[in-house]
Structure formats: C-alpha cells, structure tokens
C-alpha cells in the first residue's frame, strides 16, 4: 500500500469499515500514519477531514500512538479553524492528559470554542469537556467554568445541555 492508493480509497470509499481498515494500515505502517497526519494538516477537503477521521480512529484504538502525537494534536487544536478538525482533535484531547506546555492555550481555546454558538455542537461539547478536565487540575477555575456553562445552558442544544448537565453535577 502506498500513499496514493490510500488517498484514492479515502476519497472514494467512505464507510466505517474503510476507516477501521485504513487505521490498521497506519498502525502497521508508521510512515503511512505520518502521511495521514500530513494530509490532515495540509490537504484540502474532503481528504483533510477524512485523514483526521482515520487519525482519530488510530488514537482511540492505540493509546501508545496517541501519546506519541499528543503534543502535535494539542498544537494543531489551538491553531485550526477547520471545524471537522476541531471536533476530531477535541475528541482526542478529551481522552488524554493535555501536555503541560499546552494547558494554558488549550484551556483558553476550549473556553472560546464552547462559548461560540456558531460552532458545531460536537466542537462545543468536546471543548467544554476539555475545559472540565483541565479544571480538575486547576480547581481555582472551577467557579468560572461552572458559571460559564450555566450561562450557555439555556441556549444550548440537547447535546450541549446533556453534557453540560453532567459536568455541572460534578463541579
């Protein structure tokens, strides 16, 4: 399997089976995973979000690989304006410890994103979870997070309210 073949498959076959198959290829061939990372950073849609979709699957299934890429994920999460990447990278960040060097900027980015009603619900919900996870480490921010969640609760979607309610119960 070479990168062009994988690219062709990703562009022409959108299914969960393809995602799992491509993720397995990336696990077995680290150079292919590097190519997928390059695509998610630099390619145009739809290849960009499909590469991120594959990368997310790899990280969900393989904690060791997620740990290898977490600083890159953290850095890109704060810089990307692409909502699919914000959603998928955010999902990865909800399931791991944010690197110490990125905690402040990730927390600021997460607060900004979950307060933005123009963002997709999944982007906002993952950002809220990231902020919650970091506030566990910095309890002096607990009241700010709680009041911010409460402020946006009434205008949030069902998905937003569901996650917000669960987090508020823990704050």
Secondary structure, DSSP 8 states (H G I E B T S, - for coil): --HHHHHHHHHH--SHHHHHHHHHHHHH-HHHHHHHHHHHHH--TTHHHHHHHHHHHHHHH-HHHHHHHHHHHHHHHHH---HHHHHHHHHHHHTS---GGGHHHHHHHHHHHHH-TTS-HHHHHHHHHHHHHHHHH-GGGHHHHHHHHHHHHTTS-HHHHHHHHHHHHH-
